[in-house]
Amino acid sequence: MRSTSTGTTAGLRSMCPEARAARAGFTLIEALVALALLLAFVSVLGPHLFYARRIADRLDGRIAAQTLLRTILDAPLDRAVLANGTRDGETGGLRWSVTAEPMFIDAMVAKREVAAPIAADKKERPGDKPVNWIAFHLVASVSWGPGQVVRADTLRLGLGAEE
């Protein structure tokens, strides 16, 4: 005699034949632990990321200031203006100043021999007088914010005072 059961086939279909397929998702505890670890990492790294962002924002101003400083120092300079001392101004939100101070250097200069008499056909011109050059110490600075300054020192030659 054969026996059959009614209603058991539907129950058997809902059961997974493999044990690994039955455990395919995360439990609530696993998800909460993963979320807690993620929040811990973010809370530790967050201030460092914001600090790096502030440094990057200030870096743009520093690069602009260094570019302006290089431009000021590389620009052709009117040597007669060097004797006037300090010049300053503002360009693109950056404050700049250039200070020139004469430097008197005691150097060994070869003495000139007494010039031979000038021939009658050659006339002495006023431009034949030797030029008196003086070294100037230039200090250039550019600031782009409170307490944020870039400075550079250099030496330039300028015309000395007329005697």
Backbone as JSON, one array per atom type, in Angstrom:
{
  "sequence": "MRSTSTGTTAGLRSMCPEARAARAGFTLIEALVALALLLAFVSVLGPHLFYARRIADRLDGRIAAQTLLRTILDAPLDRAVLANGTRDGETGGLRWSVTAEPMFIDAMVAKREVAAPIAADKKERPGDKPVNWIAFHLVASVSWGPGQVVRADTLRLGLGAEE",
  "N": [[0.81, -1.16, 0.0], [0.4, 2.15, -0.76], [1.41, 5.32, 0.55], [0.6, 8.7, 0.82], [1.41, 12.03, 1.51], [-0.19, 14.99, 2.3], [0.33, 18.44, 1.64], [2.99, 18.69, 2.45], [4.85, 19.06, 0.44], [5.01, 21.77, -0.31], [6.2, 22.9, 1.92], [8.71, 21.72, 1.81], [9.77, 22.83, -0.46], [10.35, 25.47, 0.26], [12.58, 25.28, 1.88], [16.1, 25.58, 1.83], [18.31, 23.81, -0.17], [21.08, 23.84, 0.22], [23.31, 24.56, 2.88], [24.98, 26.79, 2.93], [23.78, 28.66, 1.23], [21.59, 29.35, 2.73], [22.6, 31.03, 4.6], [23.33, 33.56, 3.46], [23.19, 36.42, 3.83], [23.83, 39.41, 5.94], [23.73, 39.55, 9.49], [21.82, 41.5, 11.82], [23.41, 42.35, 13.95], [26.02, 42.12, 12.9], [25.92, 44.05, 10.87], [25.54, 46.39, 12.43], [27.93, 46.42, 13.9], [29.79, 46.78, 11.83], [29.01, 49.33, 10.94], [29.55, 50.83, 13.25], [32.36, 50.59, 13.37], [33.04, 51.93, 11.01], [32.13, 54.55, 11.6], [33.85, 55.1, 13.73], [36.37, 55.19, 12.41], [35.93, 57.37, 10.7], [35.53, 59.42, 12.59], [38.07, 59.58, 13.69], [39.73, 60.16, 11.49], [38.52, 62.39, 10.37], [39.1, 65.13, 11.5], [41.76, 65.38, 10.61], [41.48, 65.33, 7.86], [40.02, 67.69, 7.42], [41.91, 69.53, 8.32], [43.92, 69.14, 6.41], [42.55, 70.12, 4.23], [42.36, 72.86, 4.9], [45.07, 73.53, 4.77], [45.54, 73.13, 2.05], [43.9, 75.16, 1.03], [45.27, 77.44, 1.96], [47.58, 77.1, 0.58], [47.15, 77.88, -2.06], [47.12, 80.69, -1.83], [49.76, 81.09, -0.98], [51.24, 80.2, -3.19], [50.44, 82.07, -5.12], [51.46, 84.39, -3.92], [54.23, 83.86, -3.94], [54.66, 83.78, -6.68], [54.06, 86.43, -7.41], [56.07, 87.73, -5.94], [58.37, 86.76, -7.22], [57.93, 87.89, -9.73], [58.08, 90.62, -9.14], [60.76, 90.86, -8.37], [62.08, 90.02, -10.69], [61.36, 91.82, -12.59], [62.23, 94.44, -14.89], [64.15, 96.94, -13.45], [64.01, 100.3, -12.54], [66.84, 101.87, -12.04], [67.35, 104.34, -10.93], [65.27, 104.74, -9.22], [65.86, 103.18, -7.09], [67.24, 104.53, -5.08], [65.26, 105.86, -3.73], [64.2, 104.43, -1.63], [61.64, 102.85, 0.09], [59.06, 101.12, -1.59], [55.65, 100.33, -2.07], [52.58, 98.46, -2.47], [49.46, 97.12, -3.76], [48.36, 94.18, -5.28], [46.05, 92.29, -6.85], [44.82, 91.55, -4.42], [46.99, 90.96, -2.86], [49.41, 92.21, -0.71], [52.36, 94.08, -1.23], [55.8, 94.98, -0.79], [58.84, 96.74, -1.38], [62.04, 97.3, -0.3], [64.88, 99.31, -0.5], [68.24, 99.56, 0.28], [71.27, 101.31, 0.35], [74.45, 99.78, -0.07], [77.63, 100.01, 1.17], [80.58, 98.98, 0.14], [83.78, 98.18, 0.98], [86.02, 97.66, -1.25], [88.79, 96.38, -3.07], [89.9, 98.46, -5.45], [91.28, 98.84, -8.57], [93.74, 101.25, -9.14], [93.54, 103.98, -11.36], [95.64, 104.67, -14.08], [97.34, 107.65, -14.95], [95.78, 109.34, -17.45], [96.69, 109.44, -20.86], [97.6, 112.37, -22.69], [94.95, 113.97, -24.45], [94.4, 113.8, -27.86], [94.39, 116.47, -30.23], [92.46, 116.29, -32.2], [90.52, 114.73, -31.05], [87.79, 115.24, -29.09], [86.87, 115.82, -25.72], [84.16, 114.14, -24.37], [81.1, 114.55, -22.52], [80.01, 112.12, -21.74], [82.07, 110.4, -21.31], [82.89, 110.26, -18.75], [83.54, 108.23, -15.91], [81.13, 105.91, -14.67], [79.5, 105.9, -11.56], [78.79, 103.27, -9.73], [76.62, 101.76, -7.32], [76.02, 99.25, -4.9], [72.87, 97.93, -4.02], [70.88, 96.74, -1.39], [68.14, 94.81, -1.67], [65.03, 94.18, -0.23], [62.29, 92.32, -0.58], [58.85, 91.8, 0.0], [55.83, 89.9, 0.24], [52.52, 89.74, 1.27], [49.67, 87.78, 2.04], [47.73, 87.4, 3.86], [46.82, 87.67, 7.37], [49.76, 87.49, 9.17], [50.94, 85.91, 7.25], [53.49, 85.81, 5.23], [55.81, 86.19, 2.57], [59.22, 86.5, 1.95], [62.08, 87.94, 0.26], [65.54, 88.4, -0.34], [67.93, 90.3, -2.12], [70.62, 91.51, -4.19], [71.23, 94.44, -6.03], [72.51, 96.52, -8.64], [72.91, 100.03, -8.74], [72.79, 103.46, -9.84], [75.13, 105.7, -8.44], [75.25, 108.65, -6.32], [75.5, 111.81, -7.88], [78.55, 113.55, -8.17]],
  "CA": [[0.0, 0.0, 0.0], [1.15, 3.4, -0.88], [0.86, 6.43, 1.33], [0.99, 10.03, 0.37], [1.13, 13.08, 2.49], [-0.68, 16.21, 1.66], [0.8, 19.7, 2.22], [4.4, 18.7, 2.81], [5.71, 19.45, -0.68], [5.22, 23.23, -0.25], [7.17, 23.15, 2.98], [10.02, 21.29, 1.37], [10.27, 23.76, -1.49], [10.87, 26.68, 0.88], [13.84, 24.97, 2.54], [17.24, 25.64, 0.92], [19.0, 22.53, -0.17], [22.46, 24.01, 0.69], [23.4, 25.31, 4.13], [25.65, 28.06, 2.65], [22.8, 29.56, 0.62], [20.68, 29.81, 3.77], [23.3, 32.04, 5.4], [23.91, 34.45, 2.46], [23.15, 37.83, 4.21], [24.41, 39.83, 7.21], [22.78, 39.68, 10.59], [21.71, 42.87, 12.31], [24.58, 42.63, 14.8], [27.16, 42.32, 12.01], [25.75, 45.35, 10.21], [25.77, 47.44, 13.41], [29.36, 46.45, 14.21], [30.45, 47.4, 10.68], [28.68, 50.75, 10.97], [30.29, 51.42, 14.38], [33.76, 50.71, 12.96], [33.11, 52.99, 10.01], [32.01, 55.82, 12.31], [35.08, 55.31, 14.5], [37.4, 55.62, 11.48], [35.6, 58.73, 10.24], [35.76, 60.38, 13.68], [39.51, 59.72, 13.87], [40.32, 60.77, 10.3], [37.83, 63.63, 9.98], [39.85, 66.36, 11.75], [42.95, 65.44, 9.77], [41.06, 65.67, 6.5], [39.68, 69.11, 7.41], [43.18, 70.26, 8.44], [44.56, 69.07, 5.09], [41.78, 71.04, 3.36], [42.78, 74.22, 5.22], [46.42, 73.7, 4.24], [45.41, 73.27, 0.6], [43.36, 76.49, 0.75], [46.33, 78.41, 2.17], [48.62, 76.87, -0.4], [46.85, 78.71, -3.22], [47.59, 82.04, -1.53], [51.22, 81.09, -0.93], [51.75, 80.1, -4.56], [50.21, 83.37, -5.76], [52.41, 85.34, -3.32], [55.58, 83.58, -4.44], [54.69, 84.18, -8.09], [54.15, 87.9, -7.44], [57.4, 88.09, -5.45], [59.33, 86.49, -8.31], [57.67, 88.87, -10.78], [58.6, 91.92, -8.68], [62.23, 90.85, -8.39], [62.58, 89.8, -12.04], [60.96, 92.91, -13.49], [63.26, 95.45, -15.09], [64.07, 97.9, -12.35], [64.58, 101.62, -12.8], [67.89, 101.96, -11.03], [67.28, 105.65, -10.27], [64.24, 104.64, -8.2], [66.39, 102.44, -5.94], [67.66, 105.45, -4.02], [64.1, 106.43, -3.05], [63.87, 103.67, -0.42], [60.58, 101.84, 0.12], [57.88, 101.19, -2.46], [54.69, 99.28, -1.71], [51.33, 98.5, -3.21], [48.59, 95.95, -3.66], [48.06, 93.59, -6.58], [45.22, 91.08, -6.76], [44.57, 91.2, -3.02], [48.27, 90.67, -2.21], [50.17, 93.42, -0.36], [53.77, 93.9, -1.48], [56.68, 96.12, -0.52], [60.24, 96.58, -1.76], [62.88, 98.26, 0.4], [66.23, 99.36, -1.05], [69.22, 100.24, 1.14], [72.59, 101.28, -0.29], [75.51, 99.04, 0.62], [78.94, 100.56, 0.88], [81.51, 97.87, 0.26], [85.18, 98.56, 0.79], [86.65, 96.66, -2.11], [90.01, 96.86, -3.71], [89.65, 98.93, -6.81], [92.55, 99.17, -9.21], [93.9, 102.69, -9.4], [93.69, 104.31, -12.78], [96.86, 105.37, -14.48], [97.06, 108.98, -15.48], [95.44, 109.19, -18.86], [97.56, 110.12, -21.82], [96.95, 113.59, -23.19], [93.99, 113.76, -25.52], [94.82, 114.41, -29.12], [93.64, 117.68, -30.56], [91.31, 115.99, -33.04], [89.51, 114.05, -30.23], [87.25, 116.14, -28.07], [86.36, 115.11, -24.54], [82.71, 114.16, -24.31], [80.64, 114.41, -21.14], [79.67, 110.73, -21.47], [83.28, 109.63, -21.05], [83.13, 110.22, -17.3], [83.19, 106.9, -15.4], [79.87, 105.83, -13.95], [79.65, 105.5, -10.16], [77.76, 102.29, -9.39], [76.51, 101.4, -5.9], [75.2, 98.06, -4.67], [71.7, 98.14, -3.17], [70.3, 95.54, -0.79], [66.69, 94.84, -1.83], [64.22, 93.24, 0.55], [60.93, 92.34, -1.11], [57.94, 90.92, 0.75], [54.44, 89.84, -0.22], [51.66, 89.11, 2.27], [48.34, 87.44, 1.51], [46.82, 87.23, 4.98], [47.47, 88.05, 8.62], [50.84, 86.61, 9.58], [51.39, 85.06, 6.15], [54.37, 86.68, 4.45], [56.95, 85.61, 1.87], [60.25, 87.53, 1.79], [63.26, 87.6, -0.52], [66.63, 89.37, -0.31], [68.79, 90.25, -3.29], [71.46, 92.67, -4.41], [71.12, 95.06, -7.36], [73.36, 97.67, -8.85], [72.22, 101.26, -9.09], [73.69, 104.6, -10.03], [75.42, 106.44, -7.23], [74.95, 110.08, -6.34], [76.4, 112.64, -8.72], [79.48, 114.36, -7.38]],
  "C": [[0.87, 1.25, 0.0], [0.49, 4.46, -0.03], [1.4, 7.73, 0.78], [0.64, 11.03, 1.44], [0.72, 14.34, 1.74], [-0.11, 17.43, 2.4], [2.27, 19.74, 2.57], [5.3, 19.16, 1.67], [5.96, 20.95, -0.68], [6.22, 23.58, 0.82], [8.56, 22.75, 2.58], [10.61, 22.22, 0.31], [10.86, 25.02, -0.86], [12.19, 26.45, 1.59], [14.97, 25.02, 1.5], [17.98, 24.32, 0.97], [20.44, 22.64, 0.35], [22.46, 24.87, 1.94], [24.04, 26.69, 3.89], [24.67, 29.07, 2.04], [21.82, 30.08, 1.66], [21.3, 30.95, 4.57], [23.95, 33.09, 4.49], [23.95, 35.91, 2.89], [23.88, 38.11, 5.52], [23.33, 39.82, 8.27], [22.77, 41.13, 11.03], [22.92, 43.25, 13.15], [25.81, 42.9, 13.93], [27.08, 43.67, 11.31], [26.0, 46.49, 11.18], [27.24, 47.54, 13.8], [30.13, 47.11, 13.07], [30.2, 48.91, 10.65], [29.43, 51.46, 12.09], [31.77, 51.58, 14.03], [33.95, 51.82, 11.93], [33.03, 54.36, 10.67], [33.25, 56.12, 13.14], [36.21, 55.79, 13.59], [37.16, 57.05, 10.99], [35.87, 59.75, 11.34], [37.24, 60.58, 13.94], [40.13, 60.48, 12.69], [39.71, 62.11, 9.92], [38.6, 64.9, 10.26], [41.09, 66.49, 10.89], [42.6, 65.8, 8.34], [40.69, 67.16, 6.4], [40.93, 69.97, 7.52], [43.91, 70.27, 7.09], [43.84, 70.0, 4.11], [42.18, 72.48, 3.61], [44.17, 74.5, 4.68], [46.35, 73.9, 2.73], [44.84, 74.63, 0.23], [44.42, 77.56, 0.91], [47.43, 78.28, 1.13], [48.39, 77.69, -1.66], [47.34, 80.14, -3.01], [49.11, 82.12, -1.51], [51.82, 81.01, -2.33], [51.58, 81.42, -5.29], [51.19, 84.41, -5.23], [53.82, 85.11, -3.83], [55.71, 83.97, -5.91], [54.82, 85.7, -8.21], [55.52, 88.37, -6.97], [58.45, 87.89, -6.53], [59.17, 87.52, -9.42], [58.24, 90.23, -10.4], [60.12, 91.95, -8.79], [62.79, 90.69, -9.8], [62.25, 90.93, -13.0], [62.13, 93.87, -13.69], [63.07, 96.59, -14.1], [64.71, 99.21, -12.77], [65.58, 101.89, -11.68], [67.88, 103.31, -10.3], [66.26, 105.62, -9.14], [64.77, 103.94, -6.95], [66.75, 103.36, -4.78], [66.48, 106.0, -3.24], [63.67, 105.63, -1.83], [62.75, 102.67, -0.63], [59.48, 102.16, -0.89], [56.95, 100.08, -2.03], [53.42, 99.47, -2.51], [50.52, 97.24, -2.99], [48.24, 95.49, -5.07], [47.26, 92.32, -6.36], [44.96, 90.62, -5.34], [45.83, 90.85, -2.24], [49.0, 91.98, -1.96], [51.64, 93.15, -0.58], [54.54, 95.15, -1.1], [58.1, 95.74, -0.92], [61.02, 97.68, -1.07], [64.29, 98.16, -0.16], [67.11, 100.16, -0.1], [70.57, 100.18, 0.45], [73.58, 100.52, 0.58], [76.84, 99.65, 0.2], [79.97, 99.49, 1.19], [82.91, 98.4, 0.01], [85.86, 97.44, 0.01], [87.91, 97.26, -2.7], [89.68, 97.22, -5.14], [90.99, 99.33, -7.4], [92.6, 100.66, -9.49], [94.13, 102.9, -10.88], [95.02, 105.02, -13.0], [96.45, 106.75, -15.0], [96.87, 108.83, -16.98], [96.42, 109.97, -19.73], [96.85, 111.37, -22.33], [96.08, 113.29, -24.41], [94.47, 114.5, -26.76], [93.88, 115.57, -29.46], [92.4, 117.36, -31.38], [90.21, 115.27, -32.25], [89.06, 115.0, -29.13], [86.71, 115.31, -26.91], [84.85, 115.27, -24.48], [82.26, 113.99, -22.85], [80.32, 112.96, -20.78], [80.88, 109.87, -21.15], [83.6, 109.52, -19.56], [82.72, 108.84, -16.77], [81.92, 106.95, -14.55], [80.13, 105.29, -12.54], [78.5, 104.57, -9.79], [77.82, 101.99, -7.9], [75.63, 100.16, -5.8], [74.06, 98.41, -3.72], [71.21, 96.79, -2.66], [68.78, 95.69, -0.89], [66.05, 93.77, -0.97], [62.8, 93.38, 0.04], [60.08, 91.38, -0.29], [56.54, 91.03, 0.18], [53.64, 89.14, 0.86], [50.28, 88.9, 1.68], [47.34, 87.22, 2.63], [47.53, 87.63, 6.25], [48.53, 87.02, 9.02], [51.37, 85.71, 8.48], [52.17, 85.93, 5.17], [55.46, 85.83, 3.8], [57.93, 86.73, 1.62], [61.38, 87.01, 0.9], [64.26, 88.74, -0.43], [67.47, 89.19, -1.57], [69.64, 91.51, -3.33], [71.29, 93.13, -5.84], [72.09, 96.23, -7.44], [72.53, 98.86, -9.26], [73.23, 102.38, -9.24], [73.87, 105.32, -8.71], [75.09, 107.91, -7.39], [75.97, 110.8, -7.2], [77.28, 113.48, -7.83], [79.61, 115.73, -7.96]]
}
